[in-house]
Amino acid sequence: GLENRLSVAGTPGFMSAEAYDGDRCTPSSRVDAMRWFAARDWYAMGLCLLLMKLGESGGTVVHRHGRTVILPSHDGPSEVLKQGGVAETQMPLDLLVLIRGLTDADVASRSGPQEMRRCDFLKVAVAELSFLARGGDVVPLGL
């Protein structure tokens, strides 16, 4: 089946628990299997948004091979996203709610594309990407 053909791959800090632990997907349909596997990517997207918005205060700075990168905290996003945590004071509420949803530990409850499209903070980016997907050209802002 589909679950037997996929292996674990990715940057560990950006992997959801089910991906990192190699949990097996036992879907009732191909659509369910694709949703389960896509949820791993939505988790990573939530971490990317968190780090893009919070920078160093949202993760751990790592220096390796002449490069400096920010990776998610070893404890996962829960500490940064907790009520009263640093994220609450440094980002719009709709983005905070989206990131919490994208990084939900429960795969079935994890947010996805619909929630991304509804997030006010991302509306301009989503509109531009939709325009590009329909074959539009990007016009640089300010010109």
A tleap script that builds the chain and sets N, CA, C and O, in Angstrom:
source leaprc.protein.ff14SB
mol = sequence {
  NGLY LEU GLU ASN ARG LEU SER VAL ALA GLY
  THR PRO GLY PHE MET SER ALA GLU ALA TYR
  ASP GLY ASP ARG CYS THR PRO SER SER ARG
  VAL ASP ALA MET ARG TRP PHE ALA ALA ARG
  ASP TRP TYR ALA MET GLY LEU CYS LEU LEU
  LEU MET LYS LEU GLY GLU SER GLY GLY THR
  VAL VAL HIE ARG HIE GLY ARG THR VAL ILE
  LEU PRO SER HIE ASP GLY PRO SER GLU VAL
  LEU LYS GLN GLY GLY VAL ALA GLU THR GLN
  MET PRO LEU ASP LEU LEU VAL LEU ILE ARG
  GLY LEU THR ASP ALA ASP VAL ALA SER ARG
  SER GLY PRO GLN GLU MET ARG ARG CYS ASP
  PHE LEU LYS VAL ALA VAL ALA GLU LEU SER
  PHE LEU ALA ARG GLY GLY ASP VAL VAL PRO
  LEU GLY CLEU
}
set mol.1.N position { 0.808 -1.180 0.000 }
set mol.1.CA position { 0.000 0.000 0.000 }
set mol.1.C position { 0.858 1.253 0.000 }
set mol.1.O position { 2.084 1.177 0.068 }
set mol.2.N position { 0.221 2.377 -0.075 }
set mol.2.CA position { 0.872 3.680 -0.107 }
set mol.2.C position { 1.760 3.890 1.110 }
set mol.2.O position { 2.868 4.412 0.988 }
set mol.3.N position { 1.285 3.492 2.274 }
set mol.3.CA position { 2.050 3.718 3.507 }
set mol.3.C position { 3.380 2.983 3.523 }
set mol.3.O position { 4.280 3.374 4.267 }
set mol.4.N position { 3.530 1.958 2.748 }
set mol.4.CA position { 4.769 1.193 2.730 }
set mol.4.C position { 5.808 1.749 1.755 }
set mol.4.O position { 6.963 1.324 1.779 }
set mol.5.N position { 5.413 2.690 0.900 }
set mol.5.CA position { 6.321 3.211 -0.110 }
set mol.5.C position { 7.003 4.508 0.315 }
set mol.5.O position { 7.902 4.970 -0.387 }
set mol.6.N position { 6.620 5.100 1.409 }
set mol.6.CA position { 7.175 6.376 1.828 }
set mol.6.C position { 8.125 6.194 2.995 }
set mol.6.O position { 7.898 5.358 3.870 }
set mol.7.N position { 9.185 6.976 3.005 }
set mol.7.CA position { 10.137 6.897 4.098 }
set mol.7.C position { 10.201 8.247 4.805 }
set mol.7.O position { 9.610 9.229 4.356 }
set mol.8.N position { 10.918 8.276 5.903 }
set mol.8.CA position { 11.066 9.493 6.682 }
set mol.8.C position { 12.219 10.297 6.100 }
set mol.8.O position { 13.334 9.796 5.961 }
set mol.9.N position { 11.935 11.552 5.761 }
set mol.9.CA position { 12.959 12.449 5.242 }
set mol.9.C position { 12.578 13.871 5.604 }
set mol.9.O position { 11.397 14.216 5.632 }
set mol.10.N position { 13.566 14.690 5.880 }
set mol.10.CA position { 13.305 16.085 6.177 }
set mol.10.C position { 14.259 16.622 7.222 }
set mol.10.O position { 15.080 15.886 7.769 }
set mol.11.N position { 14.144 17.900 7.491 }
set mol.11.CA position { 14.937 18.539 8.528 }
set mol.11.C position { 14.253 18.247 9.857 }
set mol.11.O position { 13.119 18.678 10.067 }
set mol.12.N position { 14.909 17.531 10.752 }
set mol.12.CA position { 14.248 17.092 11.989 }
set mol.12.C position { 13.511 18.198 12.748 }
set mol.12.O position { 12.412 17.961 13.251 }
set mol.13.N position { 14.082 19.383 12.840 }
set mol.13.CA position { 13.433 20.463 13.579 }
set mol.13.C position { 12.117 20.917 12.989 }
set mol.13.O position { 11.298 21.517 13.684 }
set mol.14.N position { 11.903 20.638 11.711 }
set mol.14.CA position { 10.675 21.056 11.031 }
set mol.14.C position { 9.689 19.904 10.858 }
set mol.14.O position { 8.633 20.076 10.249 }
set mol.15.N position { 10.028 18.738 11.387 }
set mol.15.CA position { 9.168 17.570 11.206 }
set mol.15.C position { 8.152 17.450 12.331 }
set mol.15.O position { 8.473 17.656 13.501 }
set mol.16.N position { 6.931 17.116 11.961 }
set mol.16.CA position { 5.901 16.842 12.958 }
set mol.16.C position { 6.265 15.560 13.696 }
set mol.16.O position { 7.069 14.762 13.215 }
set mol.17.N position { 5.673 15.374 14.851 }
set mol.17.CA position { 5.980 14.186 15.656 }
set mol.17.C position { 5.689 12.899 14.893 }
set mol.17.O position { 6.466 11.946 14.963 }
set mol.18.N position { 4.574 12.867 14.166 }
set mol.18.CA position { 4.232 11.623 13.457 }
set mol.18.C position { 5.222 11.349 12.329 }
set mol.18.O position { 5.488 10.189 12.015 }
set mol.19.N position { 5.771 12.395 11.715 }
set mol.19.CA position { 6.772 12.198 10.660 }
set mol.19.C position { 8.101 11.768 11.269 }
set mol.19.O position { 8.736 10.831 10.785 }
set mol.20.N position { 8.516 12.445 12.318 }
set mol.20.CA position { 9.805 12.160 12.949 }
set mol.20.C position { 9.834 10.760 13.546 }
set mol.20.O position { 10.834 10.049 13.452 }
set mol.21.N position { 8.720 10.378 14.163 }
set mol.21.CA position { 8.644 9.062 14.797 }
set mol.21.C position { 8.365 7.942 13.801 }
set mol.21.O position { 8.404 6.766 14.160 }
set mol.22.N position { 8.082 8.304 12.548 }
set mol.22.CA position { 7.818 7.287 11.528 }
set mol.22.C position { 6.485 6.592 11.706 }
set mol.22.O position { 6.329 5.435 11.316 }
set mol.23.N position { 5.506 7.297 12.300 }
set mol.23.CA position { 4.178 6.703 12.478 }
set mol.23.C position { 3.625 6.244 11.135 }
set mol.23.O position { 3.818 6.903 10.113 }
set mol.24.N position { 2.954 5.135 11.149 }
set mol.24.CA position { 2.382 4.564 9.937 }
set mol.24.C position { 1.007 5.148 9.679 }
set mol.24.O position { 0.207 5.339 10.594 }
set mol.25.N position { 0.760 5.420 8.439 }
set mol.25.CA position { -0.551 5.893 8.016 }
set mol.25.C position { -1.389 4.670 7.655 }
set mol.25.O position { -0.953 3.817 6.882 }
set mol.26.N position { -2.574 4.592 8.211 }
set mol.26.CA position { -3.487 3.504 7.869 }
set mol.26.C position { -4.780 4.124 7.340 }
set mol.26.O position { -5.803 4.127 8.026 }
set mol.27.N position { -4.723 4.645 6.118 }
set mol.27.CA position { -5.866 5.373 5.565 }
set mol.27.C position { -7.011 4.467 5.150 }
set mol.27.O position { -6.823 3.298 4.813 }
set mol.28.N position { -8.199 5.044 5.187 }
set mol.28.CA position { -9.354 4.310 4.686 }
set mol.28.C position { -9.538 4.579 3.194 }
set mol.28.O position { -10.304 3.885 2.526 }
set mol.29.N position { -8.830 5.594 2.670 }
set mol.29.CA position { -8.894 5.903 1.241 }
set mol.29.C position { -7.607 6.616 0.830 }
set mol.29.O position { -6.823 7.047 1.675 }
set mol.30.N position { -7.408 6.729 -0.452 }
set mol.30.CA position { -6.239 7.445 -0.975 }
set mol.30.C position { -6.296 8.923 -0.571 }
set mol.30.O position { -5.265 9.519 -0.258 }
set mol.31.N position { -7.484 9.510 -0.577 }
set mol.31.CA position { -7.650 10.919 -0.177 }
set mol.31.C position { -7.247 11.098 1.284 }
set mol.31.O position { -6.557 12.060 1.621 }
set mol.32.N position { -7.667 10.189 2.144 }
set mol.32.CA position { -7.274 10.261 3.557 }
set mol.32.C position { -5.763 10.148 3.714 }
set mol.32.O position { -5.170 10.836 4.545 }
set mol.33.N position { -5.143 9.290 2.926 }
set mol.33.CA position { -3.685 9.129 2.996 }
set mol.33.C position { -2.997 10.422 2.584 }
set mol.33.O position { -2.042 10.842 3.238 }
set mol.34.N position { -3.458 11.058 1.520 }
set mol.34.CA position { -2.842 12.297 1.063 }
set mol.34.C position { -3.025 13.412 2.089 }
set mol.34.O position { -2.112 14.211 2.299 }
set mol.35.N position { -4.191 13.477 2.729 }
set mol.35.CA position { -4.414 14.474 3.785 }
set mol.35.C position { -3.465 14.233 4.959 }
set mol.35.O position { -2.914 15.178 5.524 }
set mol.36.N position { -3.279 12.976 5.318 }
set mol.36.CA position { -2.407 12.642 6.442 }
set mol.36.C position { -0.969 13.049 6.140 }
set mol.36.O position { -0.294 13.627 6.992 }
set mol.37.N position { -0.497 12.747 4.924 }
set mol.37.CA position { 0.865 13.116 4.561 }
set mol.37.C position { 1.010 14.622 4.354 }
set mol.37.O position { 2.048 15.187 4.697 }
set mol.38.N position { 0.001 15.277 3.805 }
set mol.38.CA position { 0.055 16.736 3.621 }
set mol.38.C position { 0.103 17.452 4.965 }
set mol.38.O position { 0.700 18.523 5.074 }
set mol.39.N position { -0.514 16.877 5.979 }
set mol.39.CA position { -0.509 17.490 7.316 }
set mol.39.C position { 0.909 17.673 7.836 }
set mol.39.O position { 1.168 18.598 8.605 }
set mol.40.N position { 1.821 16.813 7.432 }
set mol.40.CA position { 3.232 16.962 7.823 }
set mol.40.C position { 3.799 18.261 7.242 }
set mol.40.O position { 4.530 18.986 7.916 }
set mol.41.N position { 3.456 18.539 5.999 }
set mol.41.CA position { 3.945 19.761 5.348 }
set mol.41.C position { 3.310 21.006 5.958 }
set mol.41.O position { 3.966 22.038 6.099 }
set mol.42.N position { 2.038 20.907 6.316 }
set mol.42.CA position { 1.385 22.059 6.960 }
set mol.42.C position { 2.041 22.346 8.304 }
set mol.42.O position { 2.171 23.506 8.695 }
set mol.43.N position { 2.454 21.305 9.012 }
set mol.43.CA position { 3.170 21.499 10.280 }
set mol.43.C position { 4.461 22.283 10.029 }
set mol.43.O position { 4.744 23.257 10.726 }
set mol.44.N position { 5.233 21.859 9.042 }
set mol.44.CA position { 6.484 22.550 8.716 }
set mol.44.C position { 6.225 23.984 8.273 }
set mol.44.O position { 6.997 24.884 8.603 }
set mol.45.N position { 5.146 24.202 7.530 }
set mol.45.CA position { 4.792 25.558 7.115 }
set mol.45.C position { 4.499 26.435 8.323 }
set mol.45.O position { 4.893 27.601 8.361 }
set mol.46.N position { 3.809 25.876 9.310 }
set mol.46.CA position { 3.536 26.623 10.542 }
set mol.46.C position { 4.821 27.040 11.237 }
set mol.46.O position { 4.923 28.159 11.742 }
set mol.47.N position { 5.800 26.148 11.265 }
set mol.47.CA position { 7.086 26.479 11.878 }
set mol.47.C position { 7.819 27.541 11.071 }
set mol.47.O position { 8.458 28.420 11.648 }
set mol.48.N position { 7.738 27.474 9.754 }
set mol.48.CA position { 8.372 28.496 8.911 }
set mol.48.C position { 7.747 29.862 9.168 }
set mol.48.O position { 8.462 30.855 9.296 }
set mol.49.N position { 6.421 29.921 9.243 }
set mol.49.CA position { 5.749 31.188 9.536 }
set mol.49.C position { 6.157 31.726 10.901 }
set mol.49.O position { 6.392 32.923 11.066 }
set mol.50.N position { 6.237 30.830 11.875 }
set mol.50.CA position { 6.639 31.220 13.223 }
set mol.50.C position { 8.029 31.853 13.208 }
set mol.50.O position { 8.239 32.917 13.790 }
set mol.51.N position { 8.965 31.200 12.547 }
set mol.51.CA position { 10.329 31.713 12.508 }
set mol.51.C position { 10.445 32.978 11.661 }
set mol.51.O position { 11.229 33.869 11.989 }
set mol.52.N position { 9.682 33.067 10.585 }
set mol.52.CA position { 9.721 34.273 9.762 }
set mol.52.C position { 9.215 35.480 10.551 }
set mol.52.O position { 9.748 36.582 10.418 }
set mol.53.N position { 8.208 35.275 11.355 }
set mol.53.CA position { 7.623 36.384 12.103 }
set mol.53.C position { 8.424 36.720 13.359 }
set mol.53.O position { 8.584 37.897 13.681 }
set mol.54.N position { 8.927 35.726 14.069 }
set mol.54.CA position { 9.588 35.973 15.351 }
set mol.54.C position { 11.112 35.983 15.288 }
set mol.54.O position { 11.762 36.474 16.211 }
set mol.55.N position { 11.687 35.453 14.223 }
set mol.55.CA position { 13.148 35.431 14.129 }
set mol.55.C position { 13.755 34.645 15.277 }
set mol.55.O position { 13.260 33.578 15.643 }
set mol.56.N position { 14.825 35.176 15.838 }
set mol.56.CA position { 15.563 34.468 16.887 }
set mol.56.C position { 14.719 34.179 18.121 }
set mol.56.O position { 14.947 33.179 18.802 }
set mol.57.N position { 13.747 35.038 18.421 }
set mol.57.CA position { 12.932 34.785 19.615 }
set mol.57.C position { 11.970 33.616 19.423 }
set mol.57.O position { 11.353 33.158 20.384 }
set mol.58.N position { 11.838 33.126 18.173 }
set mol.58.CA position { 10.952 31.995 17.910 }
set mol.58.C position { 11.656 30.670 17.761 }
set mol.58.O position { 11.009 29.645 17.546 }
set mol.59.N position { 12.983 30.671 17.871 }
set mol.59.CA position { 13.699 29.425 17.654 }
set mol.59.C position { 15.077 29.437 18.271 }
set mol.59.O position { 15.332 30.125 19.259 }
set mol.60.N position { 15.958 28.665 17.673 }
set mol.60.CA position { 17.322 28.501 18.152 }
set mol.60.C position { 18.286 28.872 17.029 }
set mol.60.O position { 18.156 28.375 15.910 }
set mol.61.N position { 19.249 29.739 17.322 }
set mol.61.CA position { 20.249 30.121 16.329 }
set mol.61.C position { 21.346 29.063 16.320 }
set mol.61.O position { 21.879 28.686 17.364 }
set mol.62.N position { 21.670 28.595 15.121 }
set mol.62.CA position { 22.686 27.557 14.957 }
set mol.62.C position { 23.743 28.082 13.984 }
set mol.62.O position { 23.412 28.617 12.925 }
set mol.63.N position { 25.020 27.925 14.353 }
set mol.63.CA position { 26.145 28.313 13.498 }
set mol.63.C position { 26.866 27.039 13.081 }
set mol.63.O position { 27.414 26.322 13.918 }
set mol.64.N position { 26.860 26.762 11.772 }
set mol.64.CA position { 27.548 25.572 11.260 }
set mol.64.C position { 28.110 25.848 9.878 }
set mol.64.O position { 27.456 26.466 9.037 }
set mol.65.N position { 29.311 25.391 9.660 }
set mol.65.CA position { 29.947 25.458 8.344 }
set mol.65.C position { 29.879 26.860 7.740 }
set mol.65.O position { 29.616 27.020 6.548 }
set mol.66.N position { 30.117 27.866 8.571 }
set mol.66.CA position { 30.128 29.236 8.091 }
set mol.66.C position { 28.759 29.836 7.839 }
set mol.66.O position { 28.652 30.929 7.283 }
set mol.67.N position { 27.724 29.142 8.234 }
set mol.67.CA position { 26.354 29.637 8.030 }
set mol.67.C position { 25.670 29.788 9.373 }
set mol.67.O position { 25.947 29.053 10.321 }
set mol.68.N position { 24.778 30.748 9.432 }
set mol.68.CA position { 23.957 30.938 10.613 }
set mol.68.C position { 22.506 30.769 10.192 }
set mol.68.O position { 22.036 31.438 9.272 }
set mol.69.N position { 21.807 29.881 10.863 }
set mol.69.CA position { 20.387 29.643 10.562 }
set mol.69.C position { 19.594 29.639 11.862 }
set mol.69.O position { 20.139 29.447 12.949 }
set mol.70.N position { 18.312 29.853 11.719 }
set mol.70.CA position { 17.410 29.758 12.868 }
set mol.70.C position { 16.563 28.515 12.664 }
set mol.70.O position { 15.885 28.375 11.646 }
set mol.71.N position { 16.604 27.629 13.619 }
set mol.71.CA position { 15.811 26.407 13.586 }
set mol.71.C position { 14.757 26.462 14.681 }
set mol.71.O position { 14.915 27.188 15.663 }
set mol.72.N position { 13.683 25.699 14.518 }
set mol.72.CA position { 12.691 25.655 15.594 }
set mol.72.C position { 13.321 25.183 16.898 }
set mol.72.O position { 14.309 24.449 16.896 }
set mol.73.N position { 12.745 25.609 17.990 }
set mol.73.CA position { 13.208 25.211 19.314 }
set mol.73.C position { 13.191 23.687 19.441 }
set mol.73.O position { 12.337 23.017 18.859 }
set mol.74.N position { 14.138 23.149 20.206 }
set mol.74.CA position { 14.177 21.701 20.447 }
set mol.74.C position { 12.908 21.212 21.141 }
set mol.74.O position { 12.543 20.042 21.031 }
set mol.75.N position { 12.245 22.111 21.851 }
set mol.75.CA position { 11.020 21.758 22.578 }
set mol.75.C position { 9.783 21.809 21.691 }
set mol.75.O position { 8.679 21.514 22.149 }
set mol.76.N position { 9.958 22.183 20.422 }
set mol.76.CA position { 8.820 22.340 19.532 }
set mol.76.C position { 8.181 23.707 19.721 }
set mol.76.O position { 8.653 24.513 20.522 }
set mol.77.N position { 7.111 23.967 18.986 }
set mol.77.CA position { 6.520 25.303 19.013 }
set mol.77.C position { 5.660 25.604 20.238 }
set mol.77.O position { 5.318 26.763 20.475 }
set mol.78.N position { 5.309 24.597 21.010 }
set mol.78.CA position { 4.340 24.808 22.092 }
set mol.78.C position { 4.785 25.856 23.103 }
set mol.78.O position { 3.959 26.636 23.576 }
set mol.79.N position { 6.067 25.894 23.446 }
set mol.79.CA position { 6.542 26.862 24.438 }
set mol.79.C position { 6.416 28.293 23.916 }
set mol.79.O position { 5.987 29.183 24.649 }
set mol.80.N position { 6.782 28.516 22.673 }
set mol.80.CA position { 6.710 29.849 22.076 }
set mol.80.C position { 5.258 30.265 21.862 }
set mol.80.O position { 4.918 31.440 21.999 }
set mol.81.N position { 4.397 29.295 21.524 }
set mol.81.CA position { 3.002 29.589 21.195 }
set mol.81.C position { 2.058 29.565 22.390 }
set mol.81.O position { 0.880 29.890 22.242 }
set mol.82.N position { 2.540 29.193 23.557 }
set mol.82.CA position { 1.650 29.070 24.712 }
set mol.82.C position { 1.021 30.419 25.071 }
set mol.82.O position { 1.541 31.480 24.725 }
set mol.83.N position { -0.097 30.346 25.765 }
set mol.83.CA position { -0.796 31.556 26.181 }
set mol.83.C position { 0.134 32.387 27.055 }
set mol.83.O position { 0.710 31.879 28.017 }
set mol.84.N position { 0.276 33.654 26.722 }
set mol.84.CA position { 1.173 34.531 27.459 }
set mol.84.C position { 2.610 34.443 26.989 }
set mol.84.O position { 3.473 35.144 27.517 }
set mol.85.N position { 2.890 33.584 25.989 }
set mol.85.CA position { 4.248 33.403 25.470 }
set mol.85.C position { 4.651 34.538 24.542 }
set mol.85.O position { 3.872 35.453 24.275 }
set mol.86.N position { 5.881 34.459 24.058 }
set mol.86.CA position { 6.455 35.518 23.227 }
set mol.86.C position { 5.639 35.754 21.958 }
set mol.86.O position { 5.541 36.894 21.506 }
set mol.87.N position { 5.058 34.722 21.377 }
set mol.87.CA position { 4.297 34.875 20.139 }
set mol.87.C position { 3.084 35.768 20.335 }
set mol.87.O position { 2.739 36.538 19.439 }
set mol.88.N position { 2.434 35.683 21.479 }
set mol.88.CA position { 1.237 36.497 21.732 }
set mol.88.C position { 1.531 37.983 21.703 }
set mol.88.O position { 0.666 38.778 21.335 }
set mol.89.N position { 2.727 38.365 22.084 }
set mol.89.CA position { 3.056 39.779 22.142 }
set mol.89.C position { 3.685 40.297 20.858 }
set mol.89.O position { 3.830 41.509 20.700 }
set mol.90.N position { 4.065 39.412 19.930 }
set mol.90.CA position { 4.814 39.842 18.754 }
set mol.90.C position { 4.162 39.528 17.410 }
set mol.90.O position { 4.803 39.689 16.371 }
set mol.91.N position { 2.921 39.091 17.406 }
set mol.91.CA position { 2.293 38.826 16.117 }
set mol.91.C position { 0.791 39.045 16.182 }
set mol.91.O position { 0.190 38.976 17.254 }
set mol.92.N position { 0.184 39.311 15.022 }
set mol.92.CA position { -1.265 39.486 14.975 }
set mol.92.C position { -1.980 38.211 15.429 }
set mol.92.O position { -1.495 37.101 15.208 }
set mol.93.N position { -3.126 38.387 16.058 }
set mol.93.CA position { -3.875 37.254 16.598 }
set mol.93.C position { -4.240 36.238 15.517 }
set mol.93.O position { -4.146 35.035 15.756 }
set mol.94.N position { -4.655 36.696 14.330 }
set mol.94.CA position { -5.047 35.739 13.288 }
set mol.94.C position { -3.866 34.871 12.847 }
set mol.94.O position { -4.046 33.693 12.538 }
set mol.95.N position { -2.668 35.441 12.817 }
set mol.95.CA position { -1.490 34.657 12.465 }
set mol.95.C position { -1.134 33.678 13.582 }
set mol.95.O position { -0.761 32.536 13.316 }
set mol.96.N position { -1.249 34.120 14.816 }
set mol.96.CA position { -0.998 33.243 15.967 }
set mol.96.C position { -1.944 32.043 15.947 }
set mol.96.O position { -1.521 30.907 16.156 }
set mol.97.N position { -3.223 32.304 15.694 }
set mol.97.CA position { -4.216 31.227 15.636 }
set mol.97.C position { -3.880 30.273 14.486 }
set mol.97.O position { -3.978 29.056 14.643 }
set mol.98.N position { -3.484 30.819 13.334 }
set mol.98.CA position { -3.127 29.971 12.195 }
set mol.98.C position { -1.926 29.084 12.526 }
set mol.98.O position { -1.956 27.881 12.268 }
set mol.99.N position { -0.877 29.666 13.090 }
set mol.99.CA position { 0.323 28.889 13.406 }
set mol.99.C position { 0.018 27.820 14.443 }
set mol.99.O position { 0.519 26.700 14.347 }
set mol.100.N position { -0.797 28.156 15.427 }
set mol.100.CA position { -1.191 27.132 16.412 }
set mol.100.C position { -1.926 25.992 15.725 }
set mol.100.O position { -1.714 24.824 16.050 }
set mol.101.N position { -2.795 26.331 14.770 }
set mol.101.CA position { -3.537 25.304 14.041 }
set mol.101.C position { -2.656 24.456 13.145 }
set mol.101.O position { -2.830 23.240 13.066 }
set mol.102.N position { -1.704 25.097 12.466 }
set mol.102.CA position { -0.804 24.371 11.569 }
set mol.102.C position { 0.130 23.438 12.327 }
set mol.102.O position { 0.560 22.418 11.789 }
set mol.103.N position { 0.445 23.780 13.571 }
set mol.103.CA position { 1.369 22.962 14.365 }
set mol.103.C position { 0.650 22.124 15.415 }
set mol.103.O position { 1.269 21.640 16.363 }
set mol.104.N position { -0.642 21.959 15.245 }
set mol.104.CA position { -1.423 21.140 16.173 }
set mol.104.C position { -0.864 19.717 16.197 }
set mol.104.O position { -0.598 19.137 15.144 }
set mol.105.N position { -0.688 19.166 17.369 }
set mol.105.CA position { -0.151 17.807 17.500 }
set mol.105.C position { -1.110 16.762 16.937 }
set mol.105.O position { -0.677 15.696 16.501 }
set mol.106.N position { -2.399 17.057 16.943 }
set mol.106.CA position { -3.405 16.129 16.430 }
set mol.106.C position { -3.520 16.311 14.918 }
set mol.106.O position { -4.003 17.341 14.447 }
set mol.107.N position { -3.080 15.317 14.169 }
set mol.107.CA position { -3.064 15.403 12.710 }
set mol.107.C position { -4.451 15.723 12.156 }
set mol.107.O position { -4.575 16.534 11.237 }
set mol.108.N position { -5.477 15.108 12.691 }
set mol.108.CA position { -6.843 15.312 12.190 }
set mol.108.C position { -7.336 16.740 12.437 }
set mol.108.O position { -8.200 17.230 11.710 }
set mol.109.N position { -6.798 17.400 13.445 }
set mol.109.CA position { -7.221 18.767 13.775 }
set mol.109.C position { -6.334 19.836 13.144 }
set mol.109.O position { -6.641 21.025 13.225 }
set mol.110.N position { -5.248 19.424 12.524 }
set mol.110.CA position { -4.271 20.380 11.988 }
set mol.110.C position { -4.882 21.219 10.878 }
set mol.110.O position { -5.605 20.711 10.020 }
set mol.111.N position { -4.583 22.498 10.908 }
set mol.111.CA position { -5.048 23.426 9.866 }
set mol.111.C position { -4.368 23.112 8.550 }
set mol.111.O position { -3.376 22.384 8.495 }
set mol.112.N position { -4.930 23.686 7.478 }
set mol.112.CA position { -4.395 23.453 6.143 }
set mol.112.C position { -4.667 24.633 5.230 }
set mol.112.O position { -4.684 25.779 5.680 }
set mol.113.N position { -4.880 24.361 3.954 }
set mol.113.CA position { -4.985 25.444 2.966 }
set mol.113.C position { -6.161 26.393 3.187 }
set mol.113.O position { -6.033 27.591 2.934 }
set mol.114.N position { -7.288 25.893 3.645 }
set mol.114.CA position { -8.439 26.771 3.855 }
set mol.114.C position { -8.131 27.825 4.920 }
set mol.114.O position { -8.463 28.999 4.758 }
set mol.115.N position { -7.503 27.399 5.991 }
set mol.115.CA position { -7.161 28.333 7.072 }
set mol.115.C position { -6.088 29.321 6.614 }
set mol.115.O position { -6.105 30.487 7.010 }
set mol.116.N position { -5.159 28.855 5.782 }
set mol.116.CA position { -4.133 29.764 5.245 }
set mol.116.C position { -4.798 30.865 4.420 }
set mol.116.O position { -4.438 32.036 4.539 }
set mol.117.N position { -5.757 30.494 3.593 }
set mol.117.CA position { -6.435 31.480 2.737 }
set mol.117.C position { -7.274 32.469 3.539 }
set mol.117.O position { -7.465 33.607 3.112 }
set mol.118.N position { -7.771 32.051 4.685 }
set mol.118.CA position { -8.623 32.938 5.507 }
set mol.118.C position { -7.828 33.874 6.413 }
set mol.118.O position { -8.404 34.812 6.965 }
set mol.119.N position { -6.547 33.654 6.582 }
set mol.119.CA position { -5.729 34.446 7.501 }
set mol.119.C position { -5.496 35.842 6.914 }
set mol.119.O position { -4.868 35.975 5.864 }
set mol.120.N position { -5.999 36.885 7.589 }
set mol.120.CA position { -5.834 38.259 7.113 }
set mol.120.C position { -4.376 38.622 6.896 }
set mol.120.O position { -4.051 39.318 5.934 }
set mol.121.N position { -3.497 38.164 7.770 }
set mol.121.CA position { -2.081 38.489 7.667 }
set mol.121.C position { -1.485 38.017 6.341 }
set mol.121.O position { -0.556 38.636 5.823 }
set mol.122.N position { -2.016 36.921 5.790 }
set mol.122.CA position { -1.463 36.325 4.571 }
set mol.122.C position { -2.247 36.659 3.305 }
set mol.122.O position { -1.885 36.199 2.222 }
set mol.123.N position { -3.307 37.447 3.420 }
set mol.123.CA position { -4.196 37.686 2.268 }
set mol.123.C position { -3.458 38.223 1.040 }
set mol.123.O position { -3.717 37.762 -0.072 }
set mol.124.N position { -2.550 39.182 1.209 }
set mol.124.CA position { -1.833 39.745 0.063 }
set mol.124.C position { -0.965 38.670 -0.595 }
set mol.124.O position { -0.948 38.550 -1.820 }
set mol.125.N position { -0.253 37.898 0.207 }
set mol.125.CA position { 0.606 36.845 -0.338 }
set mol.125.C position { -0.225 35.788 -1.057 }
set mol.125.O position { 0.155 35.335 -2.136 }
set mol.126.N position { -1.344 35.394 -0.480 }
set mol.126.CA position { -2.206 34.385 -1.100 }
set mol.126.C position { -2.775 34.915 -2.414 }
set mol.126.O position { -2.838 34.184 -3.402 }
set mol.127.N position { -3.192 36.190 -2.431 }
set mol.127.CA position { -3.733 36.777 -3.661 }
set mol.127.C position { -2.668 36.817 -4.760 }
set mol.127.O position { -2.958 36.512 -5.917 }
set mol.128.N position { -1.441 37.190 -4.400 }
set mol.128.CA position { -0.371 37.240 -5.398 }
set mol.128.C position { -0.036 35.844 -5.921 }
set mol.128.O position { 0.162 35.667 -7.123 }
set mol.129.N position { 0.029 34.857 -5.035 }
set mol.129.CA position { 0.314 33.497 -5.477 }
set mol.129.C position { -0.805 32.949 -6.354 }
set mol.129.O position { -0.539 32.224 -7.312 }
set mol.130.N position { -2.047 33.287 -6.039 }
set mol.130.CA position { -3.180 32.853 -6.867 }
set mol.130.C position { -3.084 33.473 -8.256 }
set mol.130.O position { -3.342 32.809 -9.259 }
set mol.131.N position { -2.712 34.751 -8.307 }
set mol.131.CA position { -2.531 35.451 -9.573 }
set mol.131.C position { -1.444 34.764 -10.406 }
set mol.131.O position { -1.623 34.539 -11.603 }
set mol.132.N position { -0.314 34.431 -9.763 }
set mol.132.CA position { 0.778 33.754 -10.464 }
set mol.132.C position { 0.362 32.365 -10.944 }
set mol.132.O position { 0.734 31.944 -12.040 }
set mol.133.N position { -0.404 31.663 -10.128 }
set mol.133.CA position { -0.846 30.313 -10.493 }
set mol.133.C position { -1.744 30.335 -11.723 }
set mol.133.O position { -1.820 29.353 -12.462 }
set mol.134.N position { -2.422 31.456 -11.940 }
set mol.134.CA position { -3.291 31.593 -13.119 }
set mol.134.C position { -2.507 32.114 -14.329 }
set mol.134.O position { -3.092 32.412 -15.370 }
set mol.135.N position { -1.161 32.224 -14.185 }
set mol.135.CA position { -0.336 32.648 -15.317 }
set mol.135.C position { -0.029 34.124 -15.350 }
set mol.135.O position { 0.493 34.611 -16.353 }
set mol.136.N position { -0.333 34.860 -14.291 }
set mol.136.CA position { -0.057 36.297 -14.249 }
set mol.136.C position { 1.416 36.583 -14.055 }
set mol.136.O position { 2.183 35.718 -13.632 }
set mol.137.N position { 1.803 37.814 -14.370 }
set mol.137.CA position { 3.177 38.270 -14.158 }
set mol.137.C position { 3.237 39.096 -12.887 }
set mol.137.O position { 2.263 39.747 -12.507 }
set mol.138.N position { 4.387 39.062 -12.234 }
set mol.138.CA position { 4.588 39.850 -11.018 }
set mol.138.C position { 5.037 41.245 -11.413 }
set mol.138.O position { 5.978 41.404 -12.190 }
set mol.139.N position { 4.370 42.247 -10.882 }
set mol.139.CA position { 4.786 43.626 -11.067 }
set mol.139.C position { 5.433 44.060 -9.766 }
set mol.139.O position { 4.774 44.077 -8.727 }
set mol.140.N position { 6.742 44.421 -9.805 }
set mol.140.CA position { 7.415 44.825 -8.568 }
set mol.140.C position { 6.697 46.000 -7.903 }
set mol.140.O position { 6.304 46.952 -8.578 }
set mol.141.N position { 6.529 45.935 -6.611 }
set mol.141.CA position { 5.876 47.013 -5.871 }
set mol.141.C position { 6.765 48.241 -5.884 }
set mol.141.O position { 7.991 48.131 -5.870 }
set mol.142.N position { 6.148 49.403 -5.911 }
set mol.142.CA position { 6.883 50.656 -5.838 }
set mol.142.C position { 7.418 51.148 -7.178 }
set mol.142.O position { 8.111 52.164 -7.218 }
set mol.143.N position { 7.119 50.461 -8.269 }
set mol.143.CA position { 7.591 50.921 -9.581 }
set mol.143.C position { 6.476 51.561 -10.362 }
set mol.143.O position { 6.689 52.006 -11.490 }
savepdb mol mol.pdb
quit
